[in-house]
Amino acid sequence: MDLPLTASLVARLEILPHAGSTNDELSRRAVDDADGTTWPDRSVVVTDDQRNGRGRLGRVWTVPAGASLAVSILLRPVTSSGQPLALAAYGWLPLLAGAALCTALRGLGVDAGVKWPNDVLIGGRKVSGILSELLPSADGAIVGTGINLRQTAEELPTDRSTSLALAGLADPDADRILSAYLRAFTTLYDAYLAADGDAESSGLRSAVIDACVTLDTSVRVELPGGGTLTGTAESIDADGRLVVRPADGGAPVAVAAGDVTHVRPADR
């Protein structure tokens, strides 16, 4: 791949001909073994041939070479006061990524939205998944994003997936899409750090809410500890949690993690 637009936006860019997982590759590169220097904030590893993609809940998938984009961003967030971003504030980073990609795709004429927390959908079908992980040293994070560019319907894993080509984007050019994503990411990230990790005053919470198509819909949430919560998604709170009003009329529940399904009438 030739990515001149992307290269002009990031601190360091490494384009791989193929990778098992770009998150794993970037984690290994976060410290340069040759001289012990650390890669800077906003360094990027990217490939269009990821062979062992890893998603939430340990899900693994494969994609034909050249049909998708896998990108991982190294974050070493430091606030405007010069202090490292508190680990408690890292929870907004994957939400930030989902909102940024949604913003980028909308700017390219694609009607995208985010299923909480960070699956990007087009017409209810998934075009991108995001996985964020702490560095082993816990002094930073990696945000990995997979974007379906050119898959045909036969190449997609489920009938609830799509690609930008199938969604009608005439030229899903990797550099154009990735650079748009990184510009939107940088805008939200800079504002978040300038506000010392305050999602409300930085506008991040508002951006996430604007992108989120889960709100005001019926949902079923498979909770990490077991059990299921069914109800209506009402809001996203100050900690980035999805607030669900249970179908049984109970008090609203703030969900920090879980596998969310938008419940269609036939699924109820």
QUIMOUR-V877759 format. One record per residue. N is the residue number from 1. RES is the residue in one small letter. PSI is psi as a letter, one per 30 degrees, with the letter a starting at -180 (none if undefined). Layout:
n->N res->RES psi->PSI
n->N res->RES psi->PSI
This chain:
n->1 res->m psi->k
n->2 res->d psi->j
n->3 res->l psi->i
n->4 res->p psi->e
n->5 res->l psi->e
n->6 res->t psi->e
n->7 res->a psi->e
n->8 res->s psi->f
n->9 res->l psi->f
n->10 res->v psi->l
n->11 res->a psi->e
n->12 res->r psi->k
n->13 res->l psi->k
n->14 res->e psi->j
n->15 res->i psi->j
n->16 res->l psi->k
n->17 res->p psi->e
n->18 res->h psi->l
n->19 res->a psi->l
n->20 res->g psi->d
n->21 res->s psi->k
n->22 res->t psi->f
n->23 res->n psi->e
n->24 res->d psi->e
n->25 res->e psi->e
n->26 res->l psi->e
n->27 res->s psi->e
n->28 res->r psi->f
n->29 res->r psi->f
n->30 res->a psi->f
n->31 res->v psi->k
n->32 res->d psi->j
n->33 res->d psi->f
n->34 res->a psi->e
n->35 res->d psi->g
n->36 res->g psi->g
n->37 res->t psi->k
n->38 res->t psi->k
n->39 res->w psi->k
n->40 res->p psi->l
n->41 res->d psi->k
n->42 res->r psi->g
n->43 res->s psi->l
n->44 res->v psi->k
n->45 res->v psi->k
n->46 res->v psi->k
n->47 res->t psi->l
n->48 res->d psi->g
n->49 res->d psi->i
n->50 res->q psi->k
n->51 res->r psi->f
n->52 res->n psi->h
n->53 res->g psi->k
n->54 res->r psi->k
n->55 res->g psi->a
n->56 res->r psi->l
n->57 res->l psi->g
n->58 res->g psi->g
n->59 res->r psi->k
n->60 res->v psi->k
n->61 res->w psi->l
n->62 res->t psi->l
n->63 res->v psi->k
n->64 res->p psi->k
n->65 res->a psi->k
n->66 res->g psi->f
n->67 res->a psi->f
n->68 res->s psi->l
n->69 res->l psi->k
n->70 res->a psi->k
n->71 res->v psi->k
n->72 res->s psi->k
n->73 res->i psi->k
n->74 res->l psi->k
n->75 res->l psi->k
n->76 res->r psi->i
n->77 res->p psi->k
n->78 res->v psi->k
n->79 res->t psi->l
n->80 res->s psi->f
n->81 res->s psi->g
n->82 res->g psi->g
n->83 res->q psi->k
n->84 res->p psi->k
n->85 res->l psi->k
n->86 res->a psi->k
n->87 res->l psi->e
n->88 res->a psi->f
n->89 res->a psi->f
n->90 res->y psi->f
n->91 res->g psi->f
n->92 res->w psi->f
n->93 res->l psi->e
n->94 res->p psi->e
n->95 res->l psi->e
n->96 res->l psi->e
n->97 res->a psi->e
n->98 res->g psi->e
n->99 res->a psi->e
n->100 res->a psi->e
n->101 res->l psi->e
n->102 res->c psi->e
n->103 res->t psi->e
n->104 res->a psi->e
n->105 res->l psi->e
n->106 res->r psi->e
n->107 res->g psi->f
n->108 res->l psi->g
n->109 res->g psi->g
n->110 res->v psi->k
n->111 res->d psi->i
n->112 res->a psi->l
n->113 res->g psi->l
n->114 res->v psi->k
n->115 res->k psi->k
n->116 res->w psi->k
n->117 res->p psi->e
n->118 res->n psi->g
n->119 res->d psi->k
n->120 res->v psi->k
n->121 res->l psi->l
n->122 res->i psi->j
n->123 res->g psi->h
n->124 res->g psi->f
n->125 res->r psi->k
n->126 res->k psi->k
n->127 res->v psi->f
n->128 res->s psi->k
n->129 res->g psi->l
n->130 res->i psi->k
n->131 res->l psi->j
n->132 res->s psi->k
n->133 res->e psi->k
n->134 res->l psi->k
n->135 res->l psi->l
n->136 res->p psi->e
n->137 res->s psi->f
n->138 res->a psi->g
n->139 res->d psi->g
n->140 res->g psi->a
n->141 res->a psi->l
n->142 res->i psi->k
n->143 res->v psi->j
n->144 res->g psi->k
n->145 res->t psi->k
n->146 res->g psi->k
n->147 res->i psi->k
n->148 res->n psi->j
n->149 res->l psi->e
n->150 res->r psi->g
n->151 res->q psi->k
n->152 res->t psi->l
n->153 res->a psi->e
n->154 res->e psi->f
n->155 res->e psi->f
n->156 res->l psi->l
n->157 res->p psi->e
n->158 res->t psi->l
n->159 res->d psi->g
n->160 res->r psi->g
n->161 res->s psi->l
n->162 res->t psi->l
n->163 res->s psi->l
n->164 res->l psi->e
n->165 res->a psi->e
n->166 res->l psi->f
n->167 res->a psi->f
n->168 res->g psi->g
n->169 res->l psi->j
n->170 res->a psi->e
n->171 res->d psi->i
n->172 res->p psi->i
n->173 res->d psi->k
n->174 res->a psi->e
n->175 res->d psi->e
n->176 res->r psi->e
n->177 res->i psi->e
n->178 res->l psi->e
n->179 res->s psi->e
n->180 res->a psi->e
n->181 res->y psi->e
n->182 res->l psi->e
n->183 res->r psi->e
n->184 res->a psi->e
n->185 res->f psi->e
n->186 res->t psi->e
n->187 res->t psi->e
n->188 res->l psi->e
n->189 res->y psi->e
n->190 res->d psi->e
n->191 res->a psi->e
n->192 res->y psi->e
n->193 res->l psi->e
n->194 res->a psi->f
n->195 res->a psi->g
n->196 res->d psi->h
n->197 res->g psi->g
n->198 res->d psi->j
n->199 res->a psi->f
n->200 res->e psi->e
n->201 res->s psi->f
n->202 res->s psi->f
n->203 res->g psi->f
n->204 res->l psi->e
n->205 res->r psi->e
n->206 res->s psi->e
n->207 res->a psi->e
n->208 res->v psi->e
n->209 res->i psi->e
n->210 res->d psi->e
n->211 res->a psi->f
n->212 res->c psi->j
n->213 res->v psi->g
n->214 res->t psi->e
n->215 res->l psi->k
n->216 res->d psi->g
n->217 res->t psi->l
n->218 res->s psi->k
n->219 res->v psi->l
n->220 res->r psi->k
n->221 res->v psi->j
n->222 res->e psi->j
n->223 res->l psi->k
n->224 res->p psi->e
n->225 res->g psi->g
n->226 res->g psi->l
n->227 res->g psi->l
n->228 res->t psi->k
n->229 res->l psi->k
n->230 res->t psi->k
n->231 res->g psi->a
n->232 res->t psi->k
n->233 res->a psi->j
n->234 res->e psi->e
n->235 res->s psi->l
n->236 res->i psi->k
n->237 res->d psi->a
n->238 res->a psi->f
n->239 res->d psi->g
n->240 res->g psi->g
n->241 res->r psi->k
n->242 res->l psi->k
n->243 res->v psi->j
n->244 res->v psi->k
n->245 res->r psi->j
n->246 res->p psi->k
n->247 res->a psi->f
n->248 res->d psi->g
n->249 res->g psi->g
n->250 res->g psi->l
n->251 res->a psi->k
n->252 res->p psi->k
n->253 res->v psi->k
n->254 res->a psi->j
n->255 res->v psi->j
n->256 res->a psi->f
n->257 res->a psi->l
n->258 res->g psi->l
n->259 res->d psi->j
n->260 res->v psi->k
n->261 res->t psi->k
n->262 res->h psi->k
n->263 res->v psi->j
n->264 res->r psi->l
n->265 res->p psi->e
n->266 res->a psi->f
n->267 res->d psi->f
n->268 res->r psi->none
